[in-house]
Amino acid sequence: MRLNVEDFRRDARRKLPRFVFEYLDGGSGDEGCLRRNSADFSEINLVPSCLRDTSKVDLSVEVFGKRWQAPIGIAPIGFAGLMRPKGDELLARAAAAQGIPFIQSTASNSRLERVREAAPDGEKWLQLYVMGDRSIAEQIVRRAKREAYSALVLTVDVPVAGYRERELRNGFKIPFRPSVPTVIDLLKHPGWMWGLARHGVPQFVNLSESTDTKGSAQVQATLLAKAMDRALAWESLEWIRKIWQGPLLLKGVLSGFDAEKAVGQGVDGIIVSNHGGRQLDSAPSTIAALPEVVDRVGKQVPVFLDSGIRRGSDIAKALAMGAKAVLIGRPAIYGMVCSGEEGITTVLRYLIDDLTRNMTLLGVTRLSELDAGYIRPAMTSRNWRPANV
C-alpha cells in the first residue's frame, strides 16, 4: 500500500535498474545537502490556532496573473524519459489536470511541441541551461515562445556538474557503456527494458531546432555532465532579455545578496534551490536558505522553493516562511515510475490533500493567512530546558 511519497520511492527503486534509480535519487559528494533538504524540515514545528471556521479551505494562488489551483508546480526534471517513456508528456498532462504548472527542462526527452500537444491547456514554463554555444539556448527559447510557454527559468547553479559518486561508480555518461553487473541488473528489470526497446534510448531532443537531428553526441554529453557556459554572468541577463520578454526567474539562488542583485537586474522571480542536493554538497538546505531570501526580496518578487518536499506539512512550512509556492521533482517521478500518469496524479493529490489537512488543523483557510506566526523551531535535546513551574 502506497500512503506517502516514501512508499512510492521504495517501489520505484524496485522497478528501475540501479544506475537509473541512483541517477534519479542521488546527490553530490557525501550527499549531506541531499539529506539536509528533507531533514531540516523536521527542525520546524507548526503551531495551530484553535476554534477557527475551516469548513472551506482554498489552496489557490495567483502567480504572474494566472491562477494555480494549489501552491505546487512540477520542477524541471532532466532525463524524465529515462525513467519512463514520454515522461515529460505524462508530467505535463498530470500537472494540467490538477491546475498547476509544469516546468520543462532543457534536458527533457520530449520536444516542446509534443509536450504542448499532450497538454494543450496546461500552463508550462521552460527551464533553460546555457551551454557554450548560445545559439542552442536561443532556438529553444524561440520555440518556447511560439508554443506559448509563459515563463523562463534560468538555472544558475551548474557551471560544472557536482561530484556525483553514484553516477561515476555506475559509469553513467554518454556514450553509456554498461559493465557486466549493470547488464545483469538490466535483465532483472524487463518492464523497463521493454519500454526502452519500444521507444528507443531517450535523447535530449530539444537541443536542435530540427526534428531530423537530435543534437551531436558531444553536445548531449555536455548537457548530461552539466558543463555549461562558465562565462554566464550578471551581464548575460541583458542577452536573456533580448530573446525573452516574459517573466524571468533565476533558479539556484541561496543567498539574500544574490536575490537582491537579481531583483535589481529586473528578474521577476526567485527559486530557492540547491539542485536537489546534486551540486554543491556543502550548500544549505533550501528551507534554511529561504528566510534570508524572503527577507531581502519577498515583497518585490515571488519566491519559490524546491528540494526536500515530501509532505503537505513541508509545503505549509515553506509557505509560512514566505514562499509563494513550492516545486516538486523526485516525488512526481517516483509516482510516474510506479504507474505512469496515474501515479503522478496520486502523488500530487496526496500532497494537495495533505496540505489541506494541515491547513485545517492549523486553523487556516487561505494561503495568505500562513505566516511566521504559525512556525516555531523544534525543541531538541540541544536546546531544551525544563520550564519553571
C-alpha angles and dihedrals in degrees: 000000000000111000102154144012093275090058089056090046091054093051093043089056090057094048098050130067111254097251091052095047092047091050088054098040105034135097137197130281113342088348091240092139090049091055095043092054090070102024095056091062087066089060089068125074127201117224116205130216112220134216095034125144103248099162089121123037120187117200097176121121134184117232122179091342095309127107119234116197091221134014092254133101132179108251122226109277120192121215094013088152089064090062094047132351113266089010095158092054092049091051092048092050094048092048092049091050090056094045095245132118129263119212111208117212126227083231092058123131099217122068118250090244093054092050090051090052092048093054107017096169099042125103112249133189126190123229112209132208115187115214127187092274100063092189087078090060091044094055092046091052091046091054092045090055090050090051092050098248102172106210139024121223113199111200110215106175102076112077083138133001120269117251098269106185096184091058092046093051090050094047090238104176142103119301090034114215108184120213122230092263090050092051090052090049091050090055089056090061105057093160092059091042091051091055090050091049092050099044104025131233108320115251133197089253097175094066090086127051090214122077090215096070128046100200127276120288089245094055091044091052091047091055094047090049091048090230098155139170103301090192090068105120141153089282088060090071087078088061091047091052091053092059098034126041101172129084111319123200131185115222119199101043115146105161135066090227093059092043092052092047091049092054089048088055091055100260112159101210144008128222112201101214142146093192092262091299091301100117125037105019093199093054118118121256113266094244089054091049095045101081095057093049093047091047091055102040110002095110093049104047135007115269120210130189134208135177129064099030108144106143140032089251089061089055091048091052093050092049092047088053092055108274115141091211141333133243124219127202119158096038091058091049093049088056093046093051091051099048114348120238091351090057092051090050091049092053092047092048090049091054094043093047092045091051089050090051092049092049090050091051090048091052092244125135102175132041091234089066093062110098142140091287088078097056135074134173110263116255110244136176088260096062105021118122126176114256118245106250 
